[in-house]
Amino acid sequence: MLSKISMIKRGIDILFSLIGLICLFPFFIFISFFIFITSKGGVFFVQLRVGKNNKDFKLYKFRTMFLNSDNKGLLTVGNNDKRITKLGYYLRKNKLDEFPQLINVLNGTMSIVGPRPEVRKYVNLYNSEQKSILDVKPGITDFASLMYYNENEILANSVNPEQTYINEIMPIKLELNKQYINEMSLFTDLKIIFKTFIKLINS
């Protein structure tokens, strides 16, 4: 049953990502141009994340931080994080920096809907039960993404953002990831996509 759902998801992923990349291509060019002229560095931010079967893959985003800012910490703390460029602030606020992940969906390393992929540092903290979420492809959006849509603002109010993330936010996210896997279906995916779209409009 799970393999059948996976086949249907893959077909939908290919269709949606192709349509998305074609329709959004002018925006890709526009955003890329302004990233290029407003700050030093490449247009894309490429980071290793952990995907299905606990394998690393390259995740693509539009670059929203100054060059090498990820060396100063993996978590983004609030919209006033000094590492974020002025253009990056608006890209993050409207989730436009996530658009290039459609490339990940098309190449099969991600799905439209699925548990958000983590960096290896945090995956190494998972217990054996939590690692079960690595049995499915990670996604652009999921239940946890909806609940923690403004996660960086929560972390901005923390005395120790990383500990808050590890001890408070991450465990809840992982429970929501397991909930998604238990409820995984075409209907569930469409429901999450719809709710994500509403979030984007209202943000």
Secondary structure, 3 states (H helix, E strand, C coil): CHHHHHHHHHHHHHHHHHHHHHHHHHHHHHHHHHHHHHCCCCCEEEEEEECHHHCEEEEEEECCECCCHHHHCCCCCCCCCCCECHHHHHHHHCCHHHCCHHHHHHHCCCEEECCCCCCHHHHCCCCCCHHHHHHCCCEEECHHHHHCCCHHHHHHCCCCHHHHHHHHHHHHHHHHHHHHHHHCCHHHHHHHHHHHHHHHHHC
